[in-house]
Each structure stands twice: as structure tokens, then as C-alpha cells.
Amino acid sequence: MQLIQTVYAEVDFGNTSVNPVAKFSSISVFTNVLIPLFMIVGGFLTLAMLLYAAFMYLTSEGAPEKIKKAQAVMTYSIMGIFLIVLAFVITKVVGYLFHITMPL
């Protein structure tokens, strides 16, 4: 009686049903998937921070230090969304200048 049997199998790691990472043929394809994902996450974080700042502003009860903190959070979240949009525009301009196809 033999406990270990000999098994001969061939696995094609290039097949996307066997290996889901195989759909990323190069680092540029992987980056083209990640950039829009980061932009979407950044947009949602900006929305959350703006809502948090609005809540802080409404519950400040007129205290000047709380109002300044809420205004600072609003300012930084608006600067963050501006940087996200600026990065998107720069990415599109570079893609246009060098004829690079991008998903968005």
C-alpha cells in the first residue's frame, strides 16, 4: 500500500481562470488599474472629510478654536481634491503627449 501517489499535472499560470493575476501582462497595465482606483478612494475620502468638517462646524457652538479647526479640515480636504484633480489632468496630458492609452 502506497500512501503518496505520483501525480503529473500541468498548470498554465498564464490562464486567467487559474491565476487571476495573469490578466496584468505588465506593470503599466497594473498601474492603469490602480490609478483610477486611488482617485475614486480619494474622492470618497474628500467627501467624508468635508462631511466631518461640516459636522465639526455645526457642533462648534460658536467656540472660535473649534470653528478654526473645522475650517482647517475643510481647507485641507478641498486642497486634497484639488491635488487629485491636478494629478488626473497631468496624467491625461502626459498620456496625450506620449500617445499612451489609459482607461479613463
Buried (B, 14 or more C-beta within 10 A) or exposed (E): EEEEEEEEEEEEEEEEEEEEEEEBEEEEEEEBEEBBEEBEEBBEBBEEBBEBBEEBBEEBEEEEEBBEBBBEBBEEBBEBBEEBEEBBEEBEEEBEEEEEEBEE
